[in-house]
Amino acid sequence: MSTLAWAQQKLVIKADRSRVKSGEIFYVTGTGFTPDRAVVSHMIRPDKTEYGLLRLRANAAGEFVHKIDTVMLDIGTFEMWVEDEASRAVSNRIQFTVESDLRER
């Protein structure tokens, strides 16, 4: 299938949960991307600045799995989307919130 045909598919990303405790791991999955090609992950911090771009690779089915370890992330709400490098199409935007892992005393 050509890159143009893949670009016409809807790019969808989903997080396995929307709230996560600091120090935990969660996963973002993507579908509809150009098979066996690079995708570029964008993530906005709670202070509205953007992390450096992260390149991942879609598999032969146009899917990817991104493991996110929150140990170094700030507390607050993040926004994320992924760009298909071959077609320049972008996915939906998702949000997730990193919460303090401190227990109430």
N, C-alpha and C positions, 0 to 999 in steps of 0.2 A: 504494500500500500504506500502511496506517495506521501511525502511530508505534508502536502496541501490537504490531502484527505484526512490525515491525522489531525491537522490544525482545526478542521471543522468539527471534530469531536469535542465534547465538553470536558474540560480538565477539572477534576474534582479532587480536593484534598479533605481529609477528615482526621481529627485527633481521636484517640481512643477514650479520652475524657477531657472535660473542659476545665476542671480544677485539679491541681496536683500539689502535694506538699513539697516544700523545698527539700532537695536531696533525692527525690524519687525520679524514676525513669518513666517516660510515656512514649507513645509512638504516633507519628503522623504518617498516613498512607495516602498515596495518590494514584489516580487512574486516568486513562485517556491521553497519556503523553506519547510522544513519538518513541516507538520501540528502539531499544538499544542506543539511545542518545542521551545527552546531558540535559539535566533540568537544573534550574537555579533557584535555591530557596532564599526568600527574603523574610526577615523577622525584625519587627519594630519593638523596642523596649518600652517599659511603662513610661519612661521620660520622653517618648516619641522620637528617639534617635534610632537609627538602623544599624544592626550588626553588619559585619562584612558578609558579602555574598558567599553562599555555600553551594558548591556544585555536587550533585548527586547523579546517579545514572538510572534511567528507567530500564526495566528488564525487557525481554522479548515481547511481553504482553502490554508494554506501555505503562507499567506500574512501578512504584517504588515504595520502600518503607524507610522512614527516617526515625532513628532512635534519638530521643532528646533526654539528656541527663540534666536535671534542673539544679544540680549542686552549685553551679557558678552563676545561675540566673538570679536577677533581682526579684524581690517580692513585688507582685503586681500583675497587671494584665498585659499580655503580649498579643501582637497581631502578626499573622503569617500568611504568605501566599507563595506560589511556586510558578516560575516561568519555564515554558518549554523552549529550550535554547534553539532548536531547529526551526520552529514555526513562529516563535516570539509571542505565542498566545499565553495568556495568564489564567491561572486557576481562580476559583473563589477565594475569598479571604476568610480565615478562621481566627478566633480568639481563644486563648487559654489563660488561666490565672494561676500563678505560683503563690501559694500561701505559706505563711510561716509554719515551721514544724515545731515551734515552741508550744509546750503543753501548759494549760492554765494551772496555776498552783492554788 
